[in-house]
Amino acid sequence: MKKFLFLSILMLLFAGVVTADDETSRRFCLGWVVSAEISSKPISVWNQNPYAFSDKFKEKAYAVVAVKLDRDRTLSIYDFSLVVDDTKFPCVALRKGISDFNASTWQFTDTIAEEVYSMLFIVDYPDLNSAKKIKLKLVYNLSKTSSVEYLIPFKNLYSGDFTPATNIPADGMLEVEPPPATPPSSGTNTGTK
């Protein structure tokens, strides 16, 4: 039993460390991150208390992290924060599928494995319009032993619309870099003289 517990803790700690270059989803402690997008276009949130979270930003941006949860997992607004330039920003709302973000829904307890759940973060990101590649840390707030962080590549939508959950492919759509082109080997005929 102790060995199983130890191995489970190790898997949780290192779940976000090893990643492949061509992945379109990323394993994290509750399941899979299938999409991460950031935009300056405001997102409406039902039942949002305007005083619940800080609103003092140089440049407000909206970040949405879409996930598919493992069986019997729950998700709440308190589970994760997003780190931008060493500042932690809390999750402000959740949604299931294509429903609207609703601040009064602070937790999903009865989740479905193939359903897409989204977390909304409102962050300060002054360089959004000039940033091409954005990688932000998704931090698991409930770890009792050590910091559990996942470096997530975000698609910069600039001021565009977020992708609806129904348009996210089953295997995910994280913003990934294509592998570099390999030059032909010296013995290969390239068709030129």
N, C-alpha and C positions, 0 to 999 in steps of 0.2 A: 504494500500500500504506500509506504514512504517513497519507494523507488518511482511508482507511478506519479505521485504528487510532485516529486522533484523533476521528473521529465516533463510534466505538464507545465511547470513554472518555467523551465528552460525554453520550451516551445513558445510560451507567451512572451518571454523577454526578447527572443530573437526572431519573432514572426515578421517584423518589419525591416530587419537588417539585410537579409539576403534577397536580392531582387534580380530579375532578368532584364536585359535591355529591350526586349521586344514584347514585354507584357502589356496587356490591355486592362488588366485588373491587378490588384495588389492585396495580398493576404494581410489581415490585421486581426487583433485579438477577438473580435466578435464575428468575423466572417470575411467578406471581400469588399474592398473599395472598388466600385465599377466605373465611377465617373467623378471628376473634380473639375469644377469650372469657376471662374471669377469674372465679374463684370461690374461696371459702374452703374448699370441700369437697376433702379430700385425694384425690389420685390415686395409685393404687398403681403402683410402678415395679419391674419385675423386675430382679434382680441389682444393685440400687442399693447402693453403698458408703455407709454413713451418715456417713463421714468425708470424702467426696470434695468436698462443698460446704458452705458455711457454713449453720448451722442456727440462728443467733442473730437472730431476728426479733421485732419488737414484735407484728406481726400477719402471720402467714404466709398467702400467697395463691398460687394456682396459675394460671398463664397459659398458654393453649394457642394457638399460631399455626399454622393449617392452610394449606398452600400446595399449588399445582400447579406443578411444575417444567417449565421449557422442555426441549426435546429435548437429550439428552446432558449434562444437568446432574447434579451430585452434591450431596449435602447431608450435613453433619456437625454434631456438637454444637459444634464450634469456630467455625462460620461466623457465628453471630449471638449478640448479647446483647440484653437488654431493659433499657431505662433507666427507672427509677422515681425521681423526685426526685433526679436527678443521680447515682444509684447504678446501676452496671452489674451485671446479674445474668446469669450464663451459662445457656446451654441445658443442661439436665441429662439429657434423654433424647429419643429420637426414636421415632416409630412410622409404619408404613405402613398406610393404610386403617383398618380397625377393629381391628387387632391391639393388643396391650397395649404400653405404653411399656416399653422394655427398655434399661437402662443399658449393657448389654454391646454393643448395636448402636449404635456411635458414628458410623457413616457408612452412607449408601446410595449405592452407585456405579452400579448398573444400575437407573435410574429409568424410569418409564413416564409419558408426558406427561399423561395424564388422571387419574392416580392422585393421591389426596390423601395428603400427608405432613405429619405434625404435629411441632412442636417444643414441648417442655415447659420452662417456666421457673418456678422457685419464687422468689417475690419477697416483699419486705417491703412491705405495703400497708395501713397502719393505718386509713385512711379508707374501706376498701372498702364497709362497710355504709351509709355516708352518701353515697357517690359515685354520681351518676346517669350522668354522661358521663365516660368514661375514654378518654384518648388517650395512648398510650405510644410511645416511640421504639424501633423495631427497628433495631439498629446492625449493619452488615456489618463483621465484625472483620478480614476479609482484604484490605481495600483498602490498596494500597501508596502511593497518592497523596494522598488526602484522606478525610475522614470521609464515609461514605455512611450516611445515616440516613433512615428512613421513619417518618412520624407515622401510627400505626395506630389507628383507633377500635376499642375493645374493648367487647363486650357484657358488662355486669356481670350475672353469674348469682347474685350474692350467695353463697348456700351451695348453689346448685342444681347439677344434673348438666351435664356438657359435651355438646354436640351430637355424636353419632356421625358419622363421615366419610360414611357412606352417606346421611345426612339433609341434607348440605350441598348446596344446589342447584348445578348445573353452572356457573352464572355467579357463584357466591359468595353470601355472606350477611353481609358486614360490616355492623356497626351504623351505619346512616346516618341523618342527620336529614332529615325530609321538608322539601321546600321550603316557605317561608312562604306562607300564603294571601294571594293578591293581592286587594285590595279592588276592588269593581266600579268601573269608570270612571264619571265623572259623567254620561255620556249613556246609561248602561245602565239598563233598567227592572228594578228589584229586586223588584217585586211588592208594595211597600209605599208608602203615601202619606205 
